[in-house]
Amino acid sequence: MSIKNDKQNLNRWRLILGSFAENNLELDTKYAEIDSTLGFLYDREYSSESGYADFENDKKDRGGRGKSNLTVPAWVSKVKKLFPKKTVEIMQTQALEKYKLTEMITDENILKEMEPNMELLKNVLTFKDMMNGNVKKLAYNIVRKVVEDIKKKMESDIKKVFYGKKLPNSTTQNKIFKNLDIKKTIRNNLKNYNITDKTIFVDKLYFNQNIKKYNPWHIIILIDESGSMLDSVIYSSIMASIFSNLPYLSIKLVIFDTSIVDLSDYVKDPIDVLFKVQLGGGTDISLALEYAKKITTVPDKTIVLLISDLYDYNYKHMYKSANDIIESRSKLFVLPALDYNANASYDKEAAKQFAKMGAKVAAITPDELSKWISNLIS
């Protein structure tokens, strides 16, 4: 190994070990800025709150770097300059969630420097009540950007499911060549046939559409807004907005804890929905299921999506309400998680009971849910 590579590896070990190793591993000047930036965040592990009350004094005695003269705004800027995007996202998330630097999303100037991503979106929604008017407006724009990025991916996945079949004998606004109905176009333009040169002048084209017109299926989406469900709340809200633009689906969107909030009037804009969510609190699933029963008008054409970790204080009432929905001939889908990881922490015994009743129960991705619904209504 060359001396240069050996020195570089020693510097890297020094950055990993932190200021405790500074007496034994000398740090090159060009790594000092990285060291200072890392120390500003991770030296908090050794604060008095963590049981290391003498750490700061000890560092002063040793001539250590301390937490440098960085402020939160300066730190955010330096992190973006010094580290790759993925690392920036991880450090921002740890600063907010582990070290509680909520100043990062309640200060307008700092928030402008933050990297928009899913983790920032979740933190904005968690701490939105701590924001003043100007900051909340900025946060709203960040949420919109992240949501629109997620929505593009979800729309692509959902359209692959719902727009896969070309059904004849119907018209469409999707006027592309592969949907051209040649027979109908010729038949309806025969009046323009020219006997002399044996040609047809086509004054109107007719197209097949990709999706059959249905009597609308009614989907009632019940979203548990407890803190553990935040990922599912985000994806559910976005999916509801996509579904609401499909002509053969009628969407009702309801969030619940120990009370009910019907957000069906806002379903087309998931950002409005997300800013109305109040994370945390208790859970009354039977109340949500009873509300679904109340607003169901055509049971045979209704799908109830219950998105919840299934932890409840009155399981007897919850099971009865669920059974009533199934016996009315509505379809009940129970989703302990709805996101692209499909990982969930939920009451597995309750999930088994729902499955025994005849409900479909699974932690799934949005495109898998789309397939479920597409197969059911087609």
FENZI-V982306 format. One record per residue. N is the residue number from 1. RES is the residue in one letter. PHI is phi in radians with two decimals (NA if undefined). PSI is psi in radians with two decimals (NA if undefined). Layout:
N & RES & PHI & PSI
N & RES & PHI & PSI
This chain:
1 & M & NA & 2.38
2 & S & -1.25 & 2.78
3 & I & -1.06 & -0.66
4 & K & -1.08 & -0.83
5 & N & -1.15 & -0.67
6 & D & -1.09 & -0.74
7 & K & -1.14 & -0.68
8 & Q & -1.12 & -0.73
9 & N & -1.13 & -0.67
10 & L & -1.10 & -0.70
11 & N & -1.11 & -0.70
12 & R & -1.13 & -0.72
13 & W & -1.11 & -0.65
14 & R & -1.09 & -0.71
15 & L & -1.16 & -0.65
16 & I & -1.19 & -0.78
17 & L & -1.35 & -0.41
18 & G & 1.43 & -2.92
19 & S & -1.17 & -0.30
20 & F & -1.14 & -0.37
21 & A & -1.71 & 0.09
22 & E & -1.21 & -0.38
23 & N & -1.33 & -0.39
24 & N & -1.87 & -0.45
25 & L & -2.16 & 1.96
26 & E & -1.39 & 2.37
27 & L & -1.73 & 2.24
28 & D & -1.13 & 2.66
29 & T & -1.01 & -0.69
30 & K & -1.18 & -0.28
31 & Y & -1.66 & -0.11
32 & A & -1.10 & -0.67
33 & E & -1.16 & -0.69
34 & I & -1.11 & -0.78
35 & D & -1.03 & -0.78
36 & S & -1.11 & -0.71
37 & T & -1.19 & -0.73
38 & L & -1.15 & -0.72
39 & G & -1.13 & -0.59
40 & F & -1.00 & -0.64
41 & L & -1.60 & -0.93
42 & Y & -1.47 & -0.25
43 & D & -1.18 & -0.21
44 & R & -1.14 & -0.30
45 & E & -1.06 & -0.43
46 & Y & -1.96 & 0.42
47 & S & -1.34 & 3.03
48 & S & -1.09 & -0.51
49 & E & -1.13 & -0.43
50 & S & -1.65 & 0.08
51 & G & 1.61 & 0.25
52 & Y & -2.09 & 1.07
53 & A & -1.09 & -0.47
54 & D & -1.65 & 0.13
55 & F & -1.08 & -0.80
56 & E & -1.11 & -0.78
57 & N & -1.14 & -0.67
58 & D & -1.08 & -0.70
59 & K & -1.18 & -0.64
60 & K & -1.14 & -0.71
61 & D & -1.10 & -0.59
62 & R & -1.59 & 0.06
63 & G & 1.25 & 0.46
64 & G & -1.21 & 3.04
65 & R & -1.40 & -0.30
66 & G & 1.05 & -2.63
67 & K & -1.71 & 0.26
68 & S & 1.07 & -3.01
69 & N & -1.71 & 0.30
70 & L & -1.18 & 2.56
71 & T & -1.90 & 2.96
72 & V & -1.03 & -0.81
73 & P & -1.04 & -0.75
74 & A & -1.15 & -0.68
75 & W & -1.09 & -0.78
76 & V & -1.03 & -0.76
77 & S & -1.12 & -0.76
78 & K & -1.17 & -0.67
79 & V & -1.03 & -0.76
80 & K & -1.13 & -0.56
81 & K & -1.37 & -0.62
82 & L & -1.64 & -0.38
83 & F & -2.18 & 2.71
84 & P & -1.18 & 2.81
85 & K & -0.96 & -0.77
86 & K & -1.10 & -0.70
87 & T & -1.17 & -0.67
88 & V & -1.03 & -0.79
89 & E & -1.07 & -0.74
90 & I & -1.13 & -0.79
91 & M & -1.17 & -0.70
92 & Q & -1.07 & -0.76
93 & T & -1.11 & -0.77
94 & Q & -1.14 & -0.65
95 & A & -1.06 & -0.67
96 & L & -1.39 & -0.86
97 & E & -1.50 & -0.66
98 & K & -1.60 & -0.72
99 & Y & -1.85 & 0.04
100 & K & 1.01 & 0.67
101 & L & -1.46 & 1.13
102 & T & -1.13 & -0.24
103 & E & -0.97 & -0.47
104 & M & -1.11 & -0.49
105 & I & -2.06 & 0.12
106 & T & -1.96 & -0.11
107 & D & -1.83 & 2.15
108 & E & -1.02 & -0.78
109 & N & -1.16 & -0.64
110 & I & -1.24 & -0.76
111 & L & -1.05 & -0.56
112 & K & -1.09 & -0.48
113 & E & -1.53 & -0.20
114 & M & -1.26 & 2.60
115 & E & -1.47 & 1.99
116 & P & -1.12 & 2.20
117 & N & -2.84 & 3.08
118 & M & -1.05 & -0.71
119 & E & -1.16 & -0.70
120 & L & -1.13 & -0.71
121 & L & -0.97 & -0.81
122 & K & -1.14 & -0.66
123 & N & -1.23 & -0.64
124 & V & -1.05 & -0.78
125 & L & -1.17 & -0.59
126 & T & -1.21 & -0.69
127 & F & -1.90 & 0.26
128 & K & -1.06 & -0.49
129 & D & -1.28 & -0.19
130 & M & -1.58 & -0.04
131 & M & -1.64 & 2.50
132 & N & -1.48 & -3.12
133 & G & -1.01 & -0.86
134 & N & -1.14 & -0.73
135 & V & -1.18 & -0.71
136 & K & -1.10 & -0.63
137 & K & -1.12 & -0.75
138 & L & -1.13 & -0.75
139 & A & -1.07 & -0.66
140 & Y & -1.02 & -0.75
141 & N & -1.18 & -0.64
142 & I & -1.12 & -0.80
143 & V & -1.04 & -0.75
144 & R & -1.05 & -0.76
145 & K & -1.09 & -0.83
146 & V & -1.16 & -0.76
147 & V & -1.09 & -0.73
148 & E & -1.13 & -0.63
149 & D & -1.13 & -0.76
150 & I & -1.13 & -0.72
151 & K & -1.10 & -0.65
152 & K & -1.04 & -0.78
153 & K & -1.15 & -0.78
154 & M & -1.14 & -0.71
155 & E & -1.08 & -0.70
156 & S & -1.07 & -0.81
157 & D & -1.13 & -0.74
158 & I & -1.20 & -0.69
159 & K & -1.15 & -0.56
160 & K & -1.08 & -0.56
161 & V & -1.39 & -0.90
162 & F & -1.47 & -0.38
163 & Y & -1.92 & 0.55
164 & G & -1.49 & -0.44
165 & K & -1.86 & 2.36
166 & K & -1.72 & 2.03
167 & L & -1.84 & 2.20
168 & P & -1.33 & 3.05
169 & N & 1.08 & 0.66
170 & S & -2.65 & 2.76
171 & T & -1.78 & 2.86
172 & T & -2.68 & 2.80
173 & Q & -1.58 & -0.13
174 & N & -1.47 & 1.36
175 & K & -1.59 & 1.43
176 & I & -2.15 & 2.80
177 & F & -1.02 & -0.71
178 & K & -1.14 & -0.31
179 & N & -1.70 & 0.09
180 & L & -1.13 & 2.20
181 & D & -1.62 & 1.62
182 & I & -1.12 & -0.78
183 & K & -1.07 & -0.81
184 & K & -1.18 & -0.64
185 & T & -1.10 & -0.79
186 & I & -1.14 & -0.82
187 & R & -1.03 & -0.77
188 & N & -1.41 & -0.11
189 & N & -1.98 & 0.20
190 & L & -1.08 & -0.45
191 & K & -1.09 & -0.33
192 & N & -1.73 & 0.28
193 & Y & -1.23 & 2.30
194 & N & -1.79 & 1.96
195 & I & -1.15 & -0.63
196 & T & -1.09 & -0.95
197 & D & -1.80 & 0.13
198 & K & 0.94 & 0.89
199 & T & -2.29 & 2.77
200 & I & -1.97 & 2.23
201 & F & -1.51 & 2.05
202 & V & -1.64 & 1.95
203 & D & -1.74 & -0.11
204 & K & -2.67 & 2.30
205 & L & -1.70 & 2.58
206 & Y & -2.12 & 2.44
207 & F & -2.20 & 2.59
208 & N & -1.35 & 2.76
209 & Q & -1.90 & 2.76
210 & N & -1.37 & -0.39
211 & I & -2.28 & 2.32
212 & K & -1.20 & 2.52
213 & K & -1.41 & 2.10
214 & Y & -1.82 & 2.75
215 & N & -1.16 & 2.24
216 & P & -0.96 & 2.41
217 & W & -1.49 & 2.46
218 & H & -1.78 & 2.13
219 & I & -1.99 & 2.12
220 & I & -1.87 & 2.00
221 & I & -1.80 & 2.04
222 & L & -1.87 & 2.01
223 & I & -1.97 & 2.08
224 & D & -1.27 & 2.11
225 & E & -1.71 & 0.40
226 & S & -1.15 & 2.72
227 & G & -0.98 & -0.60
228 & S & -1.23 & -0.20
229 & M & -1.76 & 0.24
230 & L & -1.02 & -0.79
231 & D & -1.02 & -0.79
232 & S & -1.17 & -0.61
233 & V & -1.05 & -0.78
234 & I & -1.10 & -0.92
235 & Y & -1.18 & -0.62
236 & S & -1.14 & -0.73
237 & S & -1.11 & -0.74
238 & I & -1.17 & -0.77
239 & M & -1.08 & -0.69
240 & A & -1.05 & -0.70
241 & S & -1.17 & -0.63
242 & I & -1.19 & -0.82
243 & F & -1.03 & -0.64
244 & S & -1.13 & -0.30
245 & N & -1.64 & 0.01
246 & L & -1.55 & 2.25
247 & P & -1.17 & -0.28
248 & Y & -1.85 & 0.22
249 & L & -2.19 & 2.33
250 & S & -1.91 & 2.16
251 & I & -1.96 & 2.29
252 & K & -2.04 & 2.32
253 & L & -2.14 & 2.16
254 & V & -2.29 & 2.28
255 & I & -1.89 & 2.63
256 & F & -2.63 & 2.67
257 & D & -2.33 & -1.72
258 & T & -1.77 & 0.13
259 & S & -2.46 & 3.00
260 & I & -2.01 & 2.38
261 & V & -2.26 & 1.99
262 & D & -1.51 & 1.99
263 & L & -1.90 & 0.44
264 & S & -1.04 & -0.55
265 & D & -1.22 & -0.27
266 & Y & -1.91 & 0.12
267 & V & -1.06 & -0.51
268 & K & -1.27 & -0.30
269 & D & -2.12 & 1.71
270 & P & -1.11 & -0.41
271 & I & -1.17 & -0.76
272 & D & -1.05 & -0.70
273 & V & -1.10 & -0.84
274 & L & -1.12 & -0.60
275 & F & -1.33 & -0.16
276 & K & -1.69 & -0.16
277 & V & -1.27 & 2.36
278 & Q & -2.02 & 1.75
279 & L & -1.25 & 2.54
280 & G & 1.70 & -3.02
281 & G & 1.57 & -3.07
282 & G & -1.38 & -3.06
283 & T & -2.46 & 2.25
284 & D & -2.26 & 1.55
285 & I & -1.20 & -0.66
286 & S & -1.08 & -0.60
287 & L & -1.08 & -0.74
288 & A & -1.16 & -0.74
289 & L & -1.15 & -0.67
290 & E & -1.11 & -0.65
291 & Y & -1.15 & -0.68
292 & A & -1.06 & -0.72
293 & K & -1.06 & -0.73
294 & K & -1.11 & -0.66
295 & I & -1.67 & 0.06
296 & T & -1.36 & 2.21
297 & T & -1.93 & -0.55
298 & V & -2.27 & 1.50
299 & P & -0.93 & -0.73
300 & D & -1.09 & -0.36
301 & K & -2.03 & 0.49
302 & T & -2.11 & 2.34
303 & I & -2.05 & 2.18
304 & V & -1.80 & 2.08
305 & L & -1.78 & 1.92
306 & L & -1.72 & 2.00
307 & I & -1.94 & 1.79
308 & S & -2.81 & 2.71
309 & D & -1.40 & -0.04
310 & L & 1.25 & 0.15
311 & Y & -1.42 & 2.13
312 & D & -2.46 & 2.82
313 & Y & -1.64 & -0.25
314 & N & -2.39 & 1.48
315 & Y & -1.18 & -0.57
316 & K & -1.04 & -0.84
317 & H & -1.15 & -0.66
318 & M & -1.06 & -0.83
319 & Y & -1.14 & -0.67
320 & K & -1.11 & -0.78
321 & S & -1.10 & -0.71
322 & A & -1.13 & -0.74
323 & N & -1.12 & -0.66
324 & D & -1.05 & -0.72
325 & I & -1.12 & -0.77
326 & I & -1.17 & -0.74
327 & E & -1.19 & -0.38
328 & S & -1.36 & -0.06
329 & R & 1.46 & 0.17
330 & S & -1.34 & 2.75
331 & K & -1.67 & 2.30
332 & L & -2.01 & 2.06
333 & F & -1.89 & 2.26
334 & V & -1.98 & 2.08
335 & L & -2.06 & 1.79
336 & P & -1.17 & -0.33
337 & A & -2.71 & 2.53
338 & L & -2.45 & 1.63
339 & D & -2.83 & -3.11
340 & Y & -1.42 & -0.06
341 & N & -1.69 & -0.53
342 & A & 0.97 & 0.53
343 & N & -1.67 & 2.40
344 & A & -2.52 & 2.56
345 & S & -1.95 & 2.01
346 & Y & -2.66 & 2.97
347 & D & -1.33 & 1.74
348 & K & -1.19 & -0.55
349 & E & -1.16 & -0.72
350 & A & -1.11 & -0.70
351 & A & -1.05 & -0.72
352 & K & -1.09 & -0.70
353 & Q & -1.14 & -0.72
354 & F & -1.08 & -0.73
355 & A & -1.13 & -0.68
356 & K & -1.09 & -0.57
357 & M & -1.23 & -0.39
358 & G & 2.03 & 0.09
359 & A & -1.37 & 2.63
360 & K & -1.49 & 2.23
361 & V & -2.24 & 2.15
362 & A & -2.96 & 2.52
363 & A & -1.54 & 1.99
364 & I & -2.37 & 2.97
365 & T & -1.56 & 2.82
366 & P & -1.01 & -0.67
367 & D & -1.23 & -0.55
368 & E & -1.18 & -0.69
369 & L & -1.09 & -0.71
370 & S & -1.04 & -0.70
371 & K & -1.13 & -0.74
372 & W & -0.95 & -0.92
373 & I & -1.18 & -0.71
374 & S & -1.07 & -0.77
375 & N & -1.12 & -0.60
376 & L & -1.23 & -0.73
377 & I & -1.58 & -0.17
378 & S & -1.55 & NA
